[in-house]
Amino acid sequence: MKILILGAGQVGSTVAENLVGEANDITVVDSDGEKLRQLQDRLDLRTLAGNAAHPSTLEQAGIADTDMLLAVTQSDEVNLVACKLASSLYNTPTRIARIRTTDYLNRETVFSKENFCVDFSICPEQILTEYITKLIEFPEALQVLEFADGKVSLVAVRAFEGGLLVGKPLSYLRTHMPQVQTRVAAIFRQDRAIIPEGGTVVQDGDEIFFIAASDNIRRVLKEMRRMDKPAKRVMIVGGGNIGRRLAKALERDYQVKIIEFNKKACQKLAGELANTLVLNGDGTDEKLMQQENVKEVDVFCALTNDDENNIMSALLAKQGGARKVLALINRSAYVDLVQGGKIDIALSPAQVTIGSLLAYVRQGDVAAVHSLRRGAAEALELVAHGDRESSRVVGRRIDEIDLPKGATIGALVREDTVIMGHHDTVIEAEDHVIVFVVDKRMVKKVEKLFQVSLGFF
């Protein structure tokens, strides 16, 4: 597939990195030549320096025969204009735009064919807000991801000594909770993937990914580890787009404090937020933390635009007694360094966002994609089509399907029914199948399995 990416920032470069190794023809456009040079040094792709909203730049980049346009620059207006030009002048089949302004997002007609011709809009800040909200709702979890319109959830949790499953085989889960449908999709032990089987014994410190109907998440979490008390007090450092959105989403149900360094921004936040305490100060100020009783905070979220400040304020909060701390970190190298240490969760905005874009690029009928473990693994929701003659999955038991090594079918959704993926489960046409892939390099093989071929027998 020929893909044109506009914008070489965090989102654009992460998308390029994910797609370039999948036999795609990638070109990246940005006005910053240095960013492009760094990208080209790392990846096998073409780059072009120029204004992404100019027809001449788009033509030089090869828009005429591009299959998909991903307009993910920092400017909503540039992204919208590029999508309009791609549709009107070059008839580009698929156009995706990154949009940050809520005024655009709240007016769907802006994206219609009569206006800016955007097939799909993505708002990284909103995706991150929803992602963090789930982590606050389930404070025991490392990741909480939804599939099939929220019917199924994939949850990552670290097993701790004292949990009912630690020291026991996975088969114990089914005998201990016969009424609850759940399946362990993967276990990571010291960063090494273990394909789960009935006899696999859970150890203290294991990172476990389990799939369950969303209504059953809390019951399964209880088996994995000691249950934390529900979160009540949330402290946010950084009143930018993400911090403001998060405070607004939480303030009805939680006690929220937000610390912002800029006085004018504080005044604006105070006007927009009804039940949030807005404080003007530095998130790395230890005295301020103590004054605001950080020791009583259930979840601390460092969400400024500065990675180092986020790391420092999260470490100070943890040292000060905050129960769970999250830090927003853009540099992937930093994420790997701090994840799982004193900072409970290091969030990479680009990795959280990438799934929404990948679902449009993947082959076959892919309903959802989630990036896991900082991009090393993936979970996909694929829709099965065809029949036993034209499909390699429909009409077959799971143990008959030629899944690549490291791929696991965790569950499937048939209409409104959630079915766990056991060896004798038969997949039917139009089932939504959730597949966990511990090695992202195997994703292409999984996608091909779900493609309908009339010549297949």
HELIX and SHEET records of a PDB file:
HELIX    1   1 GLN A   10  VAL A   20  1                                  11    
HELIX    2   2 GLY A   33  ARG A   42  1                                  10    
HELIX    3   3 PRO A   55  GLN A   60  1                                   6    
HELIX    4   4 ILE A   63  ASP A   65  5                                   3    
HELIX    5   5 ASP A   76  SER A   88  1                                  13    
HELIX    6   6 THR A  102  LEU A  105  1                                   4    
HELIX    7   7 GLU A  108  PHE A  111  5                                   4    
HELIX    8   8 PRO A  124  GLU A  137  1                                  14    
HELIX    9   9 SER A  171  HIS A  176  1                                   6    
HELIX   10  10 SER A  214  ASN A  216  5                                   3    
HELIX   11  11 ILE A  217  MET A  224  1                                   8    
HELIX   12  12 ASN A  241  LEU A  250  1                                  10    
HELIX   13  13 LYS A  263  GLU A  272  1                                  10    
HELIX   14  14 GLU A  286  GLN A  291  1                                   6    
HELIX   15  15 VAL A  294  GLU A  296  5                                   3    
HELIX   16  16 ASP A  307  GLN A  319  1                                  13    
HELIX   17  17 SER A  332  VAL A  338  1                                   7    
HELIX   18  18 PRO A  349  VAL A  361  1                                  13    
HELIX   19  19 ILE A  398  GLU A  400  5                                   3    
HELIX   20  20 LYS A  440  MET A  442  5                                   3    
HELIX   21  21 VAL A  443  LEU A  449  1                                   7    
SHEET    1   A 6 ARG A  46  ALA A  49  0                                        
SHEET    2   A 6 ASP A  25  ASP A  30  1                                        
SHEET    3   A 6 LYS A   2  LEU A   6  1                                        
SHEET    4   A 6 MET A  68  ALA A  71  1                                        
SHEET    5   A 6 THR A  94  ARG A  98  1                                        
SHEET    6   A 6 PHE A 120  ILE A 122  1                                        
SHEET    1   B 5 ALA A 141  PHE A 147  0                                        
SHEET    2   B 5 VAL A 152  ARG A 158 -1                                        
SHEET    3   B 5 GLU A 207  ALA A 213 -1                                        
SHEET    4   B 5 THR A 182  ARG A 189 -1                                        
SHEET    5   B 5 ARG A 192  ILE A 194 -1                                        
SHEET    1   C 6 THR A 276  ASN A 280  0                                        
SHEET    2   C 6 GLN A 255  GLU A 260  1                                        
SHEET    3   C 6 ARG A 233  VAL A 237  1                                        
SHEET    4   C 6 VAL A 299  ALA A 302  1                                        
SHEET    5   C 6 LYS A 324  LEU A 328  1                                        
SHEET    6   C 6 ILE A 345  LEU A 347  1                                        
SHEET    1   D 5 VAL A 366  LEU A 372  0                                        
SHEET    2   D 5 ALA A 377  VAL A 383 -1                                        
SHEET    3   D 5 HIS A 432  VAL A 437 -1                                        
SHEET    4   D 5 ALA A 407  ARG A 414 -1                                        
SHEET    5   D 5 THR A 417  MET A 420 -1                                        
END                                                                             
